[in-house]
Amino acid sequence: DVANDTVIVSDVTINNIVLAECATLTVNSGASLTLNGALTNSGAITINSRGSFLQGNSSSISGSGSFSVKRQGTNNGNNYNYWSTPVASGSVPGSSIYLYNSVNGTNGYTDDNNPNPDGGWAAFSGAMGIARGYASRGGGLATFSGSPNNGNISYAVTTSGQPLNSAVPAESGQAS
């Protein structure tokens, strides 16, 4: 049981945890929290940018507490960030927002720049969908709040985002 403010600074695996009202649980950058049992959240959980929250197949989350995931993008309004929501709903941070649709695109990176960008990128507004890849200018430090994504997610692999709550850097060769 967590009744005060707790910060996770390394990789931790737990089976069951109860986060009391007014208590906070923070997973720092570079650290991970793996849940293999039940989490009862009556407090506030924050996963910092480059931190991870992983849920096992038999894990469950209940309670009225808050869950937030922070992700750091560039503040430069001339550069694009690539986003995906790690929670059940979210808004794309930044401006000039696009969603990639592989049906209309080439799925290649060589034509993603002007003057003839890939036709798969289309202007977007609205709530983010799970496992969808978005691009936007600027955005800075984004905070996604809601119920964490978990379970099987089925989509054709194109330009997609990391829909779960783990930090997978693009340079690893995996979806980011």
C-alpha positions in Angstrom: 0.0 0.0 0.0 1.2 3.5 -0.9 0.0 6.2 1.5 2.5 9.0 0.7 4.5 10.4 -2.3 6.6 7.7 -3.9 9.0 8.1 -6.8 10.2 5.1 -8.9 13.8 5.6 -10.2 14.6 2.1 -11.6 12.8 -0.9 -13.0 10.2 -2.2 -10.5 7.8 -5.1 -10.9 4.8 -5.4 -8.5 1.9 -7.8 -8.2 -0.7 -5.7 -6.3 -0.7 -2.1 -5.2 -3.2 0.2 -3.5 -2.5 3.9 -3.9 -4.3 5.9 -1.1 -6.3 9.1 -1.6 -3.9 12.1 -1.8 -0.9 9.8 -2.4 1.2 10.2 -5.5 3.2 7.6 -7.5 5.7 8.9 -10.1 7.7 6.9 -12.5 10.8 8.9 -13.5 12.5 9.1 -16.9 14.4 5.9 -17.7 12.5 3.9 -15.0 9.6 1.4 -15.4 6.8 0.1 -13.3 5.4 -3.4 -14.4 2.0 -4.4 -12.9 1.2 -8.1 -12.8 -1.8 -7.9 -10.6 -4.4 -5.4 -9.3 -3.8 -1.6 -9.0 -6.4 0.3 -6.9 -5.7 4.0 -7.6 -7.3 6.6 -5.3 -4.4 9.0 -5.7 -2.4 10.3 -8.7 -0.1 8.4 -10.9 2.4 10.2 -13.3 4.6 8.5 -15.8 7.3 11.0 -16.8 8.7 11.4 -20.3 10.8 8.3 -21.2 9.3 6.4 -18.2 7.2 3.3 -18.7 4.2 1.7 -17.2 3.7 -1.9 -18.4 0.7 -4.1 -17.6 0.8 -7.9 -17.5 -2.0 -10.0 -19.2 -3.8 -10.5 -15.9 -3.5 -7.0 -14.5 -6.4 -4.8 -13.7 -6.9 -1.1 -12.7 -9.7 0.3 -10.6 -10.3 3.4 -8.5 -11.1 7.0 -9.0 -7.6 8.4 -9.0 -5.9 10.1 -11.9 -3.4 8.6 -14.4 -1.1 10.9 -16.5 1.7 10.2 -19.0 4.1 13.0 -20.0 5.9 12.9 -23.3 8.5 15.5 -24.4 8.4 16.8 -27.9 10.1 19.8 -29.5 8.9 23.3 -28.8 10.1 24.4 -32.2 7.1 25.3 -34.3 9.0 24.5 -37.5 9.7 20.9 -36.5 7.2 18.0 -36.3 6.7 15.7 -33.4 5.2 12.2 -33.9 2.6 11.3 -31.2 0.3 8.5 -30.2 -1.9 8.5 -27.1 -0.9 6.1 -24.3 -4.4 6.6 -22.7 -7.9 5.8 -23.8 -8.4 9.3 -25.1 -6.2 12.3 -25.8 -5.7 15.4 -27.9 -2.8 15.9 -30.3 -0.5 18.6 -28.9 0.9 21.3 -31.1 -0.4 22.8 -34.4 -0.6 21.8 -38.0 -1.9 18.3 -37.1 -1.8 15.3 -39.4 -2.9 11.7 -39.3 -1.3 9.1 -41.5 -3.6 6.8 -43.6 -1.7 4.0 -45.3 -4.5 3.4 -47.9 -3.7 6.8 -49.4 0.1 6.8 -48.8 3.2 5.2 -50.1 4.5 4.0 -46.7 7.9 5.3 -47.7 10.0 7.9 -46.0 11.6 9.4 -49.1 8.5 11.4 -50.1 7.5 12.8 -46.7 8.9 16.2 -47.4 7.8 19.1 -49.6 7.3 19.9 -52.5 5.5 16.5 -53.0 4.6 15.0 -49.6 3.2 11.5 -49.3 -0.5 11.5 -49.9 -1.1 9.5 -46.8 -0.8 12.5 -44.5 -4.1 14.3 -44.1 -5.1 17.2 -41.9 -6.7 16.1 -38.6 -8.7 17.4 -35.7 -10.5 15.6 -32.9 -9.8 12.9 -30.3 -6.8 10.7 -30.9 -7.4 7.0 -31.7 -5.5 4.2 -30.1 -2.4 2.9 -32.0 -2.7 5.7 -34.6 0.3 7.9 -35.6 0.0 11.7 -35.6 2.3 14.4 -36.6 2.2 18.0 -35.4 4.4 21.1 -35.2 5.7 22.0 -31.8 3.8 20.7 -28.8 6.6 20.7 -26.2 5.9 18.7 -23.1 2.6 16.9 -23.6 0.5 15.4 -20.8 -2.0 12.7 -21.7 -4.5 11.9 -18.9 -7.1 9.2 -18.7 -7.3 5.4 -18.4 -4.1 3.7 -19.6 -4.3 1.6 -22.8 -3.8 -2.1 -22.3 -4.7 -5.3 -24.1 -4.7 -6.4 -27.7 -4.8 -3.7 -30.3 -5.3 -4.7 -33.9 -4.4 -2.4 -36.8 -2.4 -2.8 -40.0 1.1 -1.7 -39.3 1.9 1.5 -41.1 3.2 4.7 -39.5 1.8 4.0 -36.1 2.4 5.3 -32.6 3.3 3.5 -29.4 -0.2 3.1 -27.9 0.9 1.7 -24.6 2.6 3.4 -21.7 6.2 2.5 -22.3 9.0 4.6 -23.7 10.3 2.9 -26.9 12.8 5.2 -28.5 12.7 5.4 -32.3 16.3 4.5 -32.6 15.6 1.0 -31.2 14.0 0.0 -34.5 10.6 -0.6 -33.0 7.4 1.5 -33.2 7.6 4.7 -31.3 
